């Protein structure tokens, strides 16, 4: 399982002293980008390729509260993938210090060609990195978003 530990900071809290919904999205993005960087795709490589991840839909499920300064274990897994990697569903799960599941973020997206402004197949190395992620129990094969002319 791929996981990172991050802290629920002051700026992550809402008025009710809970971790705010957009903080879950921000930390999910951070863990994804750390994963890509550790697997040969730091921001400089994405820039060189004129390629970036684009999120088309996020879903957040809440299970338990997260409090200020809690150390969170955030996992990353793959819930869906097109054969060419053009589309994917990535899942992050947030665990509190007591080990209980606090939240789940499921994000659907793809790889955006920053010049053409359309989804493209993942480069070989990036596709291999994504395929190396653990699969969720509900993993699904997705159709490609790349049109063959």
N, C-alpha and C positions, 0 to 999 in steps of 0.2 A: 504494500500500500504506500502510495506517495503521500507524505504529510509534512506540514510546516507548523511551527509554533509561532503565533503572533499574539500580541497583547491587545485587549480592549482598552483603548486610550480615551482620554478626556474628550477628544473631538469625535469619538464614536458614539457618544451617549446622546439620548434624546431628553426631553423635558421630564419624562417619567423615570429617569435614571436607568433606562434600559438601553441596550445597544440598538441604535437606529437602523431602520431597514436598509438605507443606502450604504451603511458601514459594512453590512454583510456583502453587498455587491462589490464594494471597493476591495475588501480583503479577499474575496473570491478572485477578482482580477489580479491582485498582487500574487497570489499563490500560483495562478496559471502562468503569469509572466516569469516568475522565479523558476518554475518547472521548465519552460521553454529555454530560458537562459542557461540552465544547468544541462540542457540536452542539445547544446550547439546553436541555439537561436536566441542570442541576446538582442536587445533593441537595435544594435548596430547592424546585425545580420538582416533583421526585418527591414530596416531602412535601405540597406544595400539592395535587397530584392524588390523594394517598393511593394511590400506585402504586409498586411496586418490582420489580426483577428477582428472580426466584426460580430457583435452580439445582435441577434434578431429577436430574442425573447429570453426573459429571465423569470423564474418562478422561485419564490422564497416560501418555505414552510417553517413555522416556528414550533418548537417543542418545549423549551425551557428558557428561563431568563439568563442573560449574560450581564454581569455587573462590571463596573469600572475596575480596571487593572487585573481582570481575570486573564490568565494565560489560556489561550485557545489552541487546541490541536485542530488543524484544518486539513482535511484529506482532499485528494483530487482523484477522480476516476472518470472513465468514459462510459456514457450511457447510450450513445448512438454514434455511428460513423458511416459515411459513404465510402465505398470501396476506394475511390480516388482521394478521399480526405477533404473534398470540397465542402462538405457539410458535416457537422458534429454536434453532439450533445454532451456537455461536460458537467459533472456534478461535484460540488464541494459540500462536505459535511463538517459542521462545527461542533466540537466536543468541549464541554466545560472541564475545569480542573478535576471535578469529581468523576469524569469519564462519561457523563450523561450527554446524549445528543441534544444540542441546543437548537440547531437550525440546519436546514438543507437548502442549498441553492442549486438549481438546475438551469443551465444556460444553453440555449440553442444558437449556433452561429456557423460561421464559415470563414474562409480565407479571402480577403478582399484585395484584389489587384488595385493598388493605389493610383495607378495611371489610368487604367481602363474603367475603374469604378464598378467592377463586377466580380462575382465570386469565381474563383479559379481552383483547380486541383492543387493540393498541397505538394510542395517540393518533396522529393524522395526522403531526405533526412528528417524533415518535419513530420511527414506521414509515419515514418518508423517510430519516432518519439511518441506520437499520439497513440499508435497501436500498442506501444509498450505499457501504457497505463492499464491498471487493473480495470476489468469490466464490471459494471454493476449487474445485479441479478436480473434487472429488467432491460438489459442491453438490447438495442434494436439496430438492424442494418438499415441505413438510410439510402434513398436514391441520390444519385449524383446531381449536382446543380450545374454541371458544365455541359453546355450544348455542343454537340459535334456537328460541324457544318459539312 
